[in-house]
């Protein structure tokens, strides 16, 4: 009797591979998460600057 084993890879197993698709998916995930993090940081800083400017114009910060 001959047993043939077919190796199936899970989703995370495919992403760990060296194939072009795996590398592209990793590139998209890392780049996307980096851009989202940068956007959140820019919005948080600009909102903080806006609040600081609002308080400074009313004399509540440097008085």
C-alpha positions as CSV (number, residue, x, y, z in Angstrom):
1,X,0.0,0.0,0.0
2,X,1.4,3.4,-1.0
3,X,0.5,6.4,1.1
4,X,0.8,9.8,-0.5
5,X,1.0,12.7,1.9
6,X,0.0,16.1,0.7
7,X,1.5,18.9,2.6
8,X,-1.0,21.7,3.2
9,X,0.2,25.0,4.5
10,X,-1.8,27.3,6.7
11,X,-2.2,31.0,6.0
12,X,0.6,31.9,8.4
13,X,2.8,29.1,6.9
14,X,2.4,30.7,3.5
15,X,3.4,34.1,4.8
16,X,6.6,32.7,6.3
17,X,7.7,31.3,2.9
18,X,10.2,32.9,0.5
19,X,7.9,33.0,-2.5
20,X,7.0,36.1,-4.4
21,X,3.4,36.2,-3.1
22,X,4.5,35.8,0.5
23,X,7.0,38.6,0.2
24,X,4.5,40.8,-1.5
25,X,1.9,40.2,1.2
26,X,4.4,40.9,4.0
27,X,5.4,44.1,2.2
28,X,1.8,45.3,1.9
29,X,1.1,44.4,5.6
30,X,4.2,46.2,6.9
31,X,3.8,49.2,4.7
32,X,0.1,49.5,5.4
33,X,0.5,49.3,9.2
34,X,3.4,51.8,9.0
35,X,1.2,54.3,7.1
36,X,-1.7,53.9,9.4
37,X,0.6,54.4,12.4
38,X,2.1,57.5,10.8
39,X,-1.4,58.9,10.0
40,X,-2.6,58.4,13.6
41,X,0.5,60.1,14.9
42,X,0.2,63.1,12.6
43,X,-3.5,63.6,13.5
44,X,-2.7,63.3,17.2
45,X,0.2,65.9,17.0
46,X,-1.8,68.3,14.9
47,X,-4.8,68.1,17.3
48,X,-2.4,68.7,20.2
49,X,-0.9,71.8,18.4
50,X,-4.5,73.0,17.7
51,X,-5.4,72.8,21.4
52,X,-2.2,74.4,22.5
53,X,-2.7,77.3,20.0
54,X,-6.3,77.7,21.2
55,X,-5.2,78.0,24.8
56,X,-2.3,80.3,24.0
57,X,-4.5,82.7,22.0
58,X,-6.7,83.1,25.0
59,X,-3.8,83.7,27.4
60,X,-4.3,80.5,29.4
61,X,-0.9,79.0,28.7
62,X,1.6,81.8,29.0
63,X,0.0,84.0,31.6
